Each structure stands twice: as C-alpha cells, then as structure tokens.
Amino acid sequence: MPKFNAHVLVLSASRYSLTDKETGELISGCKFTYIQDFKSTIKQNSNGVDVITSKLPYEGYGQFKELPGWYDIGFEISATSKGVATLTPVSFAFVAPYEIKK
C-alpha cells in the first residue's frame, strides 16, 4: 500500500529497451515527467515551475492512458544504500485529461 499520494500533471512518458554493448545486458524501462505544483518558484539560479522525472519498469508505460493528464500517483518511500530517502511510484489512477487552451 502506498505511503504517499500525490495529485500530479503527467506531461509525457517514453519507454526504452536496448542492449548494453559491453555486457550484453538488456536495459529497459519507462521515464515520465510530471509537475506536482504549479507555484512558480524563484531560486538563486532558476525561475518557474519544477518538472520532475521518474522511472518505472518498461511495462509501466501502459499506465498512462492520456497525456498530458491529471493522475493520482501512489509512492513508496525507501532508502538508497547510502540512506538517502527516495520515492518510488507504485500506483497510478487517471483522473482527467489536461485541457490546453488555445
């Protein structure tokens, strides 16, 4: 069961599958980008909305029914080998399409 839930705007998703030339190992996955908060932030060297990138297994690509779109994403919290907290997406629910005004 997810420990943390977020309502986000998923902008894009892409999947990849390739073979490492040196080891012959298959490398595959899905990368998606999203915005959690539309509040513009002004930092020392940047300005605007932060776009977040996250990864999933290759099969995770099928979770995205319509893009861009609003999704409720469930995350689990875990630690890296160095003890740094990380959020791993584990559940997705499509909420609504994002309407781009012309």
Buried (B, 14 or more C-beta within 10 A) or exposed (E): EBEEEBEBBBBEBEBEEEEEEEEEEEEEBBBBBBBBEEEEEEEEEEEEEEEBEBEBEBEBBEBBEEBBBBBBBBBBEEEEEEEEEEBBBBBBEBEEEBEEEE
